[in-house]
Amino acid sequence: MSHLSLGTPTTFPLHRRHKLYREELNLTSPAAPLPLRPEANWLQFHLGITRDGLYPRASPIINQLLRDMQDLTIISADYSQDEKALLGACDCSQVVKPSGVHLKLVLRFQDFGKAMFKPMRQKREEETPEDFFYFVDFQRHNAEIAAFHLDRILDFRRVPPTAGRLINVTKEILEVTKNEILQSVFFVSPASNVCFFAKCPYMCKTEYAVCGNPHLLEGSLSAFLPSLNLAPRLSIPNPWIRSYSFDGKEEWEVNPLYCDTVREIYPYSSGNRLLNIVDMAIFDFLIGNMDRHHYEMFTKFGDDGFLLHLDNARGFGRHSHDEPSILAPLSQCCIIKRTTLLRLQLLAEAEYRLSDVMRESLLQDRLAPVLTEPHLLALDRRLQLVLAAVGKCIDTYGEAKVVANDTAQPEPPASDRAKPTT
């Protein structure tokens, strides 16, 4: 099978035609930006971030922000910067390496808000092949959407607001981008669909492209956090990081007493950091995410601030498999926040069954159904495995040593809080 390259006539005329179109009409965007309003929902979201989470439990701003990302006019599109080039620690131009498989774009709206767009790469009913390594798995747009809803139901509030949207790749990406490299990778497929892919040093071929039908393409839109200049963040290696090689193993994978070593290292030796790592592991186990190599924190909130649960697109890949190694922080350290445990126990009750609450919440997204039924039922099964792991720890060490008291009390996951309005 032959593949199109950047220089073939099939690829080039499309972006040149749209460039000439914009120049002829003197257009830089399909709609002029609105004046910056202090009451803009994305700005209110930024102002509402506290040491307790990205947004308050009952914040009406989040549902409004979700609607904005679904409805507002897109005025520009570009490749993303590498958000892990934090605090000027490296030259961002050297770390931005978009790959053909993991394409994401920054979209800007009329109200100056921004969102990270991840296009659909895998159909909902498809499972990740069992022979795939976690570090070469697809990134799924519906996983990003579902992860936000689950995070809110668990009352963590550590995933940025994320919504699904049908994007017209011609009108809302090609015709509004000023990036000539992005323009140059658009082409029309043999099926007459408009497609594009990332330009990078390797793996950049048309078989890795994403395509509209013929112009419309599903994707997730995740609200941007405040800029690093205004709200600096640290990127910290996960103590339970996996080996990103075909045959290597990390110490935690072979040493059941690994947590004893971690507990001796600051900041895991005191405060909430280790408990927050356990929260993150439980969240990742529920969604099946094995790719949590780093976590980020706002520097303003100090060492006991919450951990951001970013980049969840490798979750919800296999509903038929539960990966127990993701729970290593819980099973090895045998600690959990009382509020987390109470929330999990509540979501295991028939009245508040996790799969039911998730199903109702996800129905409010424009791309519903976001998850297939087997993925929803897998949440219930995995929740029971988490509770079983906690129970085993309590049987071994006693509840007083396993369950850590924290101040906030969990509330039932009421449907009017668990779903965005339309």
Salt bridges, closest charged atoms under 4 A:
GLU39 OE2 - ARG37 NH1 3.47
ASP71 OD1 - ARG366 NH1 2.89
GLU83 OE1 - ARG233 NH2 3.34
GLU127 OE1 - HIS319 NE2 3.76
GLU130 OE1 - ARG318 NH2 4.00
ASP137 OD2 - ARG140 NH2 2.79
GLU144 OE2 - LYS118 NZ 2.64
ASP151 OD1 - HIS309 ND1 3.56
ASP155 OD2 - ARG57 NE 2.77
ASP155 OD1 - ARG157 NE 3.09
GLU172 OE2 - ARG165 NH2 2.89
GLU175 OE2 - HIS18 ND1 3.31
GLU180 OE2 - LYS19 NZ 3.03
GLU207 OE1 - HIS3 ND1 3.39
GLU218 OE1 - ARG124 NH2 2.83
GLU218 OE1 - HIS141 NE2 2.74
ASP279 OD2 - ARG158 NH1 3.27
ASP279 OD2 - LYS337 NZ 3.23
ASP284 OD1 - ARG292 NH2 2.71
ASP291 OD2 - ARG314 NH1 2.80
GLU296 OE1 - ARG233 NE 2.76
ASP303 OD1 - ARG273 NH2 3.57
ASP311 OD2 - LYS84 NZ 3.03
ASP311 OD1 - LYS118 NZ 3.62
ASP322 OD2 - ARG381 NE 2.74
ASP322 OD1 - ARG382 NE 2.79
GLU323 OE1 - HIS321 NE2 3.01
ASP356 OD2 - ARG353 NH1 3.28
ASP356 OD1 - ARG359 NH1 2.78
GLU360 OE2 - LYS419 NZ 3.86
GLU373 OE2 - ARG359 NH2 2.49
GLU399 OE2 - ARG338 NH1 3.42
